[in-house]
Amino acid sequence: MTEKKWRTRMLGERHLSPETLMMGYGYDPLLSERSLKPPVFRTSTFVFRSAQDGKEFFELAYGLRQKRPNEEPGLIYSRINNPDLEMLEDRLAIWDAAEASLVFASGMAAISTTLWAYVRPGDVLLHSDPIYGGTDFLLNKILPQFGVTPVGFPAEGGFAAQVEAAQRALARGPVTAIYVETPANPTNGLVDLTEIRRTAEAIGQTAHRPIIIVDNTMLGPLFQTPLALGADLVITSLTKYVGGHSDLIAGCCSGAREWLEPIRGMRTILGTMCDPETGWLLMRSLETLKLRMNAAADNARRVAEFLSRHRQVKSVWYLGFLPAEHPDREVFERQCKSAGSTFGFEVRGGETEAFAVLDQLKVIKLAVSLGGTESLASHPAAMTHSDISAEEKLRLGISPALIRLSVGIEDADDLIADLEQALSVLD
Ligand SMILES: *Cc1c(COP(=O)(O)O)cnc(C)c1O
C-alpha cells in the first residue's frame, strides 16, 4: 500500500485544491480490490513478505538508518503505522500547508504527546491564557509534577504582555516551548503569531529558540494557517470541525517532518495514535469539511447579527464584529480568513438569566464541545471553565451571563427563531 500511493497534486501545470484532493489523495484503488473508497484496515499487525523486509522496516521505524531516496516506511504494526492513518495524515497535511501530519486518539493526546517530546524537567513553557481546560490542567497541574514550569500571558495583552511574561519565564529557566491558542476560548481573544515568532527569535538570540506550538482548533484547518504565520507545529482537535459530526474523538499535529519525528517516536511508545476506524471516519468527514465550515460560518454571522440587535443581549463576542479601533481587528484581518462559528454572547442579568435561556432552547442542544453539524450552547463559567478561580474568570471576562454558541449547519432562520423564543423568557 505504501509503495505506490496516489500522490498527484498537480493536473499538468495546475495545483489541485485541497477540496479536490480530499476525495482520494494518497489512496490507490488498485491496491485494494479496486474499491473506490479505502477500506478500514482493521488489523493490529502486518505480514512481512520476507524476513529481510521485516528487518528493513524495523531499521527505519527505529531510526537505525536514514531513509533511502523514495523509500516509504513499511507497515509493521498499527501502533506505529496503518494505511488509514497514513492516508488521513497526508490529507490533513494538505489543509495545514504542512510537510506532514500525525494523528492521535484525541486532541489532548496530540497536545500531551507533543509536549512530552519537547519539554524536559527544568524547562519553562510560555503559554497564552486562557487555554482549553484540558490543556490548562496539563500545563498547570501535571507538567509541574515533572519539573516543568508554566508561565502564562493574557491573549488580550498584546506584545507588551508577551514580552513581560517572556522575561519572567527566562528568569525561571530555559524557555524551550511557546504554546499558543488563538482565538482563545471562550473569549475569542487573538494572539498575534508574528509577535510570538518575534518573541521566540528574541529568546533565540541568547539561548535555543523555543519551538512554537499553536492550537488551531477554533478556526482550523480552513480559516487559519499558523504554519504560514511563523508557528513550527500546529495542533487541531479533530473532534471539533474536522470530524464535524460530534461522533468521534481525535487529534492532529502538523509541521515540518524534522519537528514531527520526535513526536512520532513518542506516539509509538505512548500508544497515543488514532485507531483505523476513526481514521476512516475522519477521511469521510474531510470530503465535506469546506462545505460544513463555510455553511456554519455563514449561519454564525446571521445568528450573531440577530443577537447583537436583541434587547436582552448585552454583548456579542463575534470576531466579525471587532470594531476598527480594537487592537485585535488588524490581527484578525491579517491572520484569520473567517470569523468561524463559535462565539460567546452575554444576556442581560447573570447566571439565573443565562440558565433560563439555555433551558428554554429547543433546537439548539445544551452541551459542551463545538464544530459539529448541530448547534450547541453551553455556559463557560459553570461548565468548561468552572475550575478557574472567580477573579481569574472576571479578568478573562467569563461572566455568569456568558453563553457560548457553536453554530451548526441547520437552517439559520430556525436557529434564530429558537434563540428568539428562548430569550423571550427574560421579558
Ligand atoms: C476540544 C479541544 C481540545 C481537546 O481536544 P479533545 O479532542 O477533546 O481531546 C484542545 N483544544 C481546544 C481548543 C479544544 O476546543
The ligand as an SDF file (V2000), in Angstrom:
LIG
                    3D

 15 15  0  0  0  0  0  0  0  0999 V2000
  -11.6270   20.2240   22.4030 C   0  0  0  0  0  0  0  0  0  0  0  0
  -10.3550   20.9840   22.4050 C   0  0  0  0  0  0  0  0  0  0  0  0
   -9.1410   20.3630   22.7250 C   0  0  0  0  0  0  0  0  0  0  0  0
   -9.0560   18.9230   23.1650 C   0  0  0  0  0  0  0  0  0  0  0  0
   -9.4600   18.0550   22.1820 O   0  0  0  0  0  0  0  0  0  0  0  0
  -10.0550   16.5690   22.5040 P   0  0  0  0  0  0  0  0  0  0  0  0
  -10.2260   16.0060   21.1530 O   0  0  0  0  0  0  0  0  0  0  0  0
  -11.3280   16.7690   23.2750 O   0  0  0  0  0  0  0  0  0  0  0  0
   -9.0390   15.8650   23.3380 O   0  0  0  0  0  0  0  0  0  0  0  0
   -7.9960   21.1250   22.6760 C   0  0  0  0  0  0  0  0  0  0  0  0
   -8.0250   22.4220   22.3390 N   0  0  0  0  0  0  0  0  0  0  0  0
   -9.1740   23.0560   22.0310 C   0  0  0  0  0  0  0  0  0  0  0  0
   -9.1480   24.4970   21.6670 C   0  0  0  0  0  0  0  0  0  0  0  0
  -10.3780   22.3600   22.0600 C   0  0  0  0  0  0  0  0  0  0  0  0
  -11.5230   23.0000   21.7710 O   0  0  0  0  0  0  0  0  0  0  0  0
  1  2  1  0
  2  3  1  0
  2 14  2  0
  3  4  1  0
  3 10  2  0
  4  5  1  0
  5  6  1  0
  6  7  2  0
  6  8  1  0
  6  9  1  0
 10 11  1  0
 11 12  2  0
 12 13  1  0
 12 14  1  0
 14 15  1  0
M  END
$$$$
